[in-house]
Amino acid sequence: MSYLEYSVKHVPSGLGKIFHLNWALILLVTTVACIGFLMLYSVAGGSLDPWSSAQIKRFALGFVLMIVVALVPIWYWRSVSVAAYLVGLSLLMAVEYVGAVGMGAQRWIDLGVIRLQPSELMKIALVMALAAYYDWLPAAQKSRPLWVILPVILILAPVYLVLAQPDLGTAILLVTVGGLMMFLAGVHWAYFGAVIAAGAGLVTVVVQSRGTPWQLLADYQYRRIDTFIDPSTDPLGAGYHITQSKIALGSGGWTGRGFMQGTQSQLNFLPEKHTDFIFTTLAEELGFLGGASLLALYSLIILFCVLSALAQRDRFSSLLTLGVAVNFFLYFAVNMSMVMGLAPVVGVPLPLVSYGGSAMLVLLIGFGLVQSAHVHRPR
């Protein structure tokens, strides 16, 4: 009996699948989203509009999508993985021609009811494609050079299109997610050593290209690097964001100033307080304990995903679940590092907390895939 035949006979069916969902994971995801609603309510001065009400509607839509995705058999999602990747790549190409411009970047497609950011969709589509590839590829061939080239192309194609938007932060995340997927699939460590060495060389070239006709990064991206190294060099310009962020983080202390009592956010000293820098609002109002509690919730979500992956009996489900977990981890790790001054400022939202539609929906669809693998694993 094949694995598919065994799976079909030994998994829940119909509405009975509802009872086999990982409700602990759903509760954790909903709790984090509710924290986001409260923070958006706070930064709006005690009003549901304009951010919190819209975020609640997006979460409700995303929650429904998560359940729908969860109830669809995981082998169906494996069969459409390549199509999902090609759709994501096509949308990234479409951004070049019909994309909406915001804050100096062309990253969105305006659908009327929502501004879709295809680069967010690609984060999940890339995980699906790589999981399907390594599920199809015999284990003995995964480290052979010929079979390493294809996943590298799958990673670099969307990275090139995202860099053209320009969106350096998302491009770095795509490379990292793709590389970690290859590592989790068992590709030999020597390839990663070579990539790290090449990356170090690339950083050197990027630094040396500054101010030359062949400059590799935009001026604002170099300013972000300067700001990361020493924010005090331009405290009212490029260093303003991180300077105000550190003030907010430090002023929160252990227990915070109190809900809706943060001076940096309430008095509008903190830019992007409802999106990329919302963690500093939380830390200022709820203190170290509030920030640590959110981090604990994130860690539990990762733990549940890892435990689910370990329980899988097929490579696709396991790699897909781990890929979603890695993607989620990179979201909050990069965002928190950024607002604390441990990493350069890049446009990465705090997952399920920052205001934004595309990231919220994509994350919930990703958790729907995790639930689909969990529900449909043979018992």
C-alpha positions as CSV (number, residue, x, y, z in Angstrom):
1,M,0.0,0.0,0.0
2,S,1.4,3.4,-1.0
3,Y,1.8,6.2,1.5
4,L,-1.0,8.2,-0.2
5,E,-3.4,5.2,0.0
6,Y,-2.5,4.7,3.6
7,S,-3.0,8.4,4.3
8,V,-6.4,8.5,2.7
9,K,-7.6,5.6,4.8
10,H,-6.1,6.7,8.1
11,V,-6.9,10.4,8.3
12,P,-10.0,12.2,9.6
13,S,-12.7,13.0,7.0
14,G,-15.5,15.6,6.6
15,L,-16.2,18.0,9.4
16,G,-14.5,15.6,11.8
17,K,-11.3,17.3,10.7
18,I,-12.2,20.3,12.8
19,F,-11.6,18.3,16.0
20,H,-8.2,17.3,14.8
21,L,-6.9,20.9,14.3
22,N,-4.1,22.0,16.6
23,W,-6.3,24.2,18.7
24,A,-3.4,25.1,21.0
25,L,-1.6,26.6,18.0
26,I,-4.7,28.5,16.9
27,L,-5.2,29.9,20.4
28,L,-1.6,31.1,20.5
29,V,-1.9,32.8,17.0
30,T,-5.2,34.4,18.1
31,T,-3.7,35.7,21.3
32,V,-0.8,37.3,19.6
33,A,-3.2,38.9,17.1
34,C,-5.3,40.3,20.0
35,I,-2.2,41.9,21.4
36,G,-1.7,43.6,18.1
37,F,-5.3,44.9,18.1
38,L,-4.7,46.4,21.6
39,M,-1.4,48.0,20.5
40,L,-3.0,49.5,17.4
41,Y,-5.9,50.8,19.6
42,S,-3.3,52.4,21.8
43,V,-1.2,54.1,19.2
44,A,-4.5,55.5,17.7
45,G,-5.1,57.4,20.9
46,G,-7.8,55.0,22.2
47,S,-9.7,54.5,19.0
48,L,-10.4,51.5,16.8
49,D,-10.0,53.7,13.7
50,P,-8.0,53.8,11.6
51,W,-5.9,50.8,12.3
52,S,-7.3,48.4,14.8
53,S,-10.7,47.9,13.2
54,A,-9.2,47.3,9.8
55,Q,-6.7,44.8,11.3
56,I,-9.5,42.9,13.1
57,K,-11.3,42.5,9.7
58,R,-8.1,41.3,8.0
59,F,-7.5,38.8,10.8
60,A,-11.1,37.5,10.6
61,L,-10.6,37.0,6.8
62,G,-7.2,35.4,7.4
63,F,-8.6,33.1,10.1
64,V,-11.3,31.8,7.8
65,L,-8.7,31.2,5.1
66,M,-6.5,29.4,7.6
67,I,-9.3,27.0,8.5
68,V,-10.2,26.4,4.8
69,V,-6.6,25.7,3.9
70,A,-6.3,23.4,7.0
71,L,-9.3,21.3,5.8
72,V,-7.9,20.7,2.4
73,P,-5.7,17.6,2.2
74,I,-2.0,18.2,2.4
75,W,-1.3,16.2,-0.7
76,Y,-3.4,18.7,-2.7
77,W,-1.1,21.5,-1.5
78,R,1.9,19.5,-2.6
79,S,0.4,19.1,-6.1
80,V,-0.1,22.8,-6.5
81,S,3.2,23.9,-5.0
82,V,4.9,24.6,-8.4
83,A,1.8,26.5,-9.6
84,A,1.8,28.6,-6.4
85,Y,5.4,29.5,-7.0
86,L,4.8,30.4,-10.7
87,V,1.8,32.6,-9.7
88,G,3.9,34.3,-7.0
89,L,6.7,34.9,-9.6
90,S,4.2,36.3,-12.1
91,L,2.8,38.7,-9.5
92,L,6.3,40.0,-8.8
93,M,6.8,40.6,-12.5
94,A,3.5,42.4,-12.6
95,V,4.6,44.8,-9.9
96,E,7.1,46.2,-12.4
97,Y,4.3,47.3,-14.7
98,V,1.1,47.8,-12.7
99,G,2.5,48.1,-9.1
100,A,1.4,50.9,-6.8
101,V,4.1,53.2,-5.4
102,G,4.3,53.9,-1.7
103,M,7.1,55.5,0.4
104,G,9.4,55.6,-2.6
105,A,9.1,51.9,-3.5
106,Q,6.9,50.0,-6.0
107,R,5.9,46.8,-4.1
108,W,2.2,46.6,-4.2
109,I,-0.7,45.7,-6.5
110,D,-3.8,47.7,-5.8
111,L,-6.8,45.3,-5.9
112,G,-9.3,48.0,-4.5
113,V,-10.2,46.2,-1.3
114,I,-6.6,45.5,-0.4
115,R,-3.1,46.4,-1.6
116,L,-1.5,43.1,-2.2
117,Q,2.3,42.7,-1.7
118,P,3.4,39.8,-3.9
119,S,6.8,39.5,-2.1
120,E,4.9,38.4,1.0
121,L,3.1,35.7,-0.9
122,M,6.4,34.5,-2.4
123,K,7.7,33.7,1.1
124,I,5.2,30.9,1.5
125,A,5.2,29.9,-2.2
126,L,9.0,29.5,-2.1
127,V,8.7,27.3,1.0
128,M,6.0,25.1,-0.8
129,A,8.1,24.8,-4.0
130,L,11.3,23.8,-2.1
131,A,9.4,21.3,0.1
132,A,7.9,19.7,-3.0
133,Y,11.2,19.6,-4.7
134,Y,13.0,17.8,-1.9
135,D,10.1,15.5,-1.4
136,W,10.4,14.5,-5.1
137,L,14.2,14.3,-5.1
138,P,15.8,11.0,-4.0
139,A,17.7,11.6,-0.7
140,A,20.9,10.3,-2.2
141,Q,21.0,13.1,-4.9
142,K,20.1,16.2,-2.7
143,S,23.8,17.3,-2.4
144,R,24.9,16.6,-6.0
145,P,25.9,19.8,-7.7
146,L,23.4,19.4,-10.6
147,W,20.5,19.0,-8.1
148,V,21.6,21.9,-6.0
149,I,21.5,24.4,-9.0
150,L,17.7,24.2,-9.4
151,P,16.7,25.2,-5.9
152,V,19.3,28.0,-6.0
153,I,17.6,29.3,-9.2
154,L,14.2,29.0,-7.5
155,I,15.5,31.2,-4.7
156,L,17.4,33.8,-6.8
157,A,14.6,34.4,-9.3
158,P,12.2,36.1,-6.9
159,V,15.1,37.7,-5.0
160,Y,16.2,39.5,-8.2
161,L,12.6,40.8,-8.8
162,V,12.3,41.9,-5.1
163,L,15.6,43.8,-5.2
164,A,14.3,45.7,-8.2
165,Q,11.3,47.1,-6.2
166,P,13.6,47.9,-4.2
167,D,13.1,45.8,-1.0
168,L,16.4,44.7,0.4
169,G,14.8,43.4,3.7
170,T,12.5,41.0,1.9
171,A,15.2,39.9,-0.5
172,I,17.4,39.0,2.5
173,L,14.6,37.1,4.1
174,L,13.9,35.1,0.9
175,V,17.5,34.1,0.6
176,T,17.6,33.1,4.3
177,V,14.4,31.1,4.2
178,G,15.5,29.4,1.0
179,G,18.9,28.6,2.4
180,L,17.5,27.2,5.6
181,M,15.1,25.1,3.7
182,M,18.0,23.5,1.7
183,F,19.9,23.0,5.0
184,L,16.8,21.3,6.6
185,A,16.5,19.1,3.6
186,G,20.0,17.8,4.2
187,V,22.1,19.6,1.6
188,H,25.8,19.2,2.5
189,W,27.2,21.8,4.8
190,A,30.1,22.6,2.4
191,Y,27.7,24.5,0.1
192,F,26.7,26.8,2.9
193,G,30.3,27.4,3.9
194,A,31.0,28.5,0.3
195,V,27.9,30.8,0.3
196,I,29.0,32.4,3.6
197,A,32.5,33.0,2.2
198,A,31.0,34.5,-0.9
199,G,28.6,36.6,1.2
200,A,31.5,38.0,3.1
201,G,33.2,38.9,-0.2
202,L,30.0,40.5,-1.5
203,V,29.7,42.7,1.6
204,T,33.2,43.9,1.0
205,V,32.3,44.7,-2.6
206,V,29.1,46.5,-1.6
207,V,31.0,48.7,0.9
208,Q,33.7,49.5,-1.6
209,S,31.2,50.3,-4.4
210,R,29.7,53.3,-2.4
211,G,30.1,56.5,-4.3
212,T,31.3,54.9,-7.5
213,P,29.4,54.7,-10.9
214,W,28.8,51.0,-10.2
215,Q,27.3,51.5,-6.7
216,L,25.4,48.4,-5.8
217,L,22.9,49.8,-3.2
218,A,20.7,52.8,-3.2
219,D,21.9,55.8,-1.1
220,Y,19.1,55.4,1.5
221,Q,20.2,51.8,2.0
222,Y,23.8,52.9,2.7
223,R,22.4,55.5,5.1
224,R,20.6,52.7,6.9
225,I,23.9,50.9,7.4
226,D,25.6,54.1,8.7
227,T,22.7,54.5,11.1
228,F,23.0,51.0,12.3
229,I,26.7,51.5,13.0
230,D,26.3,54.9,14.8
231,P,22.8,56.4,15.0
232,S,24.1,59.5,16.8
233,T,25.8,60.7,13.6
234,D,22.4,61.9,12.3
235,P,19.9,61.9,15.2
236,L,17.4,64.1,13.5
237,G,17.7,62.5,10.1
238,A,18.6,58.9,9.2
239,G,19.2,58.0,12.8
240,Y,15.9,59.4,14.1
241,H,13.9,56.2,13.9
242,I,16.4,54.0,15.9
243,T,17.2,56.8,18.4
244,Q,13.5,57.3,19.3
245,S,13.0,53.5,19.3
246,K,15.8,53.1,21.9
247,I,14.4,55.9,24.0
248,A,11.0,54.2,24.0
249,L,12.5,50.8,24.8
250,G,14.5,52.1,27.7
251,S,11.8,54.2,29.2
252,G,9.5,51.2,29.6
253,G,11.6,49.7,32.3
254,W,10.4,46.4,33.8
255,T,6.6,46.9,33.9
256,G,6.1,49.8,31.4
257,R,4.5,53.2,31.7
258,G,1.0,51.7,31.4
259,F,-1.4,50.9,28.6
260,M,-1.9,54.1,26.4
261,Q,0.6,56.0,28.6
262,G,3.7,55.8,26.4
263,T,5.2,59.2,25.7
264,Q,7.1,58.3,22.6
265,S,4.2,56.7,20.8
266,Q,1.3,58.9,22.1
267,L,3.1,62.1,21.4
268,N,4.2,60.9,17.9
269,F,7.9,61.0,18.6
270,L,8.1,57.4,17.3
271,P,7.8,57.1,13.5
272,E,6.0,54.1,12.0
273,K,4.6,53.3,15.4
274,H,1.8,51.2,14.0
275,T,3.9,49.1,11.6
276,D,7.6,48.3,11.8
277,F,8.2,49.9,15.2
278,I,5.1,48.7,17.0
279,F,7.3,46.5,19.3
280,T,8.8,49.6,20.8
281,T,5.3,50.9,21.6
282,L,4.5,47.6,23.4
283,A,7.8,47.7,25.3
284,E,7.3,51.3,26.4
285,E,3.8,50.7,27.6
286,L,4.1,47.1,29.0
287,G,7.8,47.1,29.8
288,F,10.3,44.3,29.6
289,L,7.8,41.8,31.0
290,G,5.3,42.7,28.2
291,G,8.0,42.3,25.5
292,A,9.3,39.1,27.0
293,S,5.7,37.7,27.2
294,L,5.2,38.4,23.5
295,L,8.5,36.7,22.7
296,A,7.4,33.7,24.8
297,L,4.2,33.4,22.8
298,Y,6.2,33.5,19.6
299,S,8.5,30.8,20.9
300,L,5.6,28.6,21.8
301,I,4.2,29.0,18.2
302,I,7.6,27.9,16.9
303,L,7.7,25.0,19.3
304,F,4.3,23.7,18.3
305,C,5.3,23.9,14.6
306,V,8.5,21.9,15.3
307,L,6.7,19.3,17.3
308,S,4.2,19.0,14.5
309,A,7.0,18.6,11.9
310,L,8.6,15.8,13.9
311,A,5.3,13.9,14.0
312,Q,5.0,13.9,10.2
313,R,5.6,10.8,8.2
314,D,6.4,12.4,4.8
315,R,9.1,14.7,3.8
316,F,6.9,17.3,2.2
317,S,4.7,17.9,5.3
318,S,7.7,18.0,7.6
319,L,9.7,20.4,5.4
320,L,6.7,22.6,4.8
321,T,5.9,22.9,8.5
322,L,9.5,23.7,9.3
323,G,9.7,26.2,6.5
324,V,6.6,28.1,7.8
325,A,8.2,28.1,11.3
326,V,11.5,29.4,9.9
327,N,9.7,32.1,8.0
328,F,7.7,33.1,11.1
329,F,10.9,33.1,13.2
330,L,12.7,35.4,10.8
331,Y,9.8,37.9,10.9
332,F,10.0,38.6,14.6
333,A,13.7,38.0,15.0
334,V,14.6,40.5,12.3
335,N,12.0,43.0,13.5
336,M,13.0,42.9,17.1
337,S,16.7,43.1,16.3
338,M,16.0,46.1,14.1
339,V,14.1,48.1,16.6
340,M,16.6,47.3,19.3
341,G,19.5,48.5,17.2
342,L,21.0,45.0,16.7
343,A,20.4,45.0,13.0
344,P,20.0,47.6,10.2
345,V,16.5,49.1,9.8
346,V,14.7,47.1,7.1
347,G,11.0,47.0,6.3
348,V,10.0,43.8,8.2
349,P,6.8,43.9,10.2
350,L,6.2,42.3,13.6
351,P,4.2,39.2,12.7
352,L,0.5,39.3,13.6
353,V,1.0,42.6,15.5
354,S,2.1,45.2,13.0
355,Y,-0.6,46.9,10.9
356,G,-0.7,45.4,7.4
357,G,-2.8,43.2,5.2
358,S,-0.6,41.1,3.1
359,A,1.8,39.9,5.8
360,M,-1.2,39.0,8.1
361,L,-3.0,37.0,5.4
362,V,0.1,35.2,4.2
363,L,1.1,34.2,7.8
364,L,-2.4,32.8,8.5
365,I,-2.4,30.9,5.2
366,G,1.0,29.5,6.2
367,F,-0.4,28.4,9.5
368,G,-3.3,26.9,7.6
369,L,-0.7,24.7,5.7
370,V,0.8,23.7,9.0
371,Q,-2.7,22.7,10.2
372,S,-3.4,20.8,7.0
373,A,-0.2,18.7,7.5
374,H,-1.2,18.2,11.1
375,V,-4.8,17.1,10.4
376,H,-4.0,14.8,7.5
377,R,-1.0,13.0,8.8
378,P,-1.7,9.2,9.2
379,R,-2.8,8.1,12.6
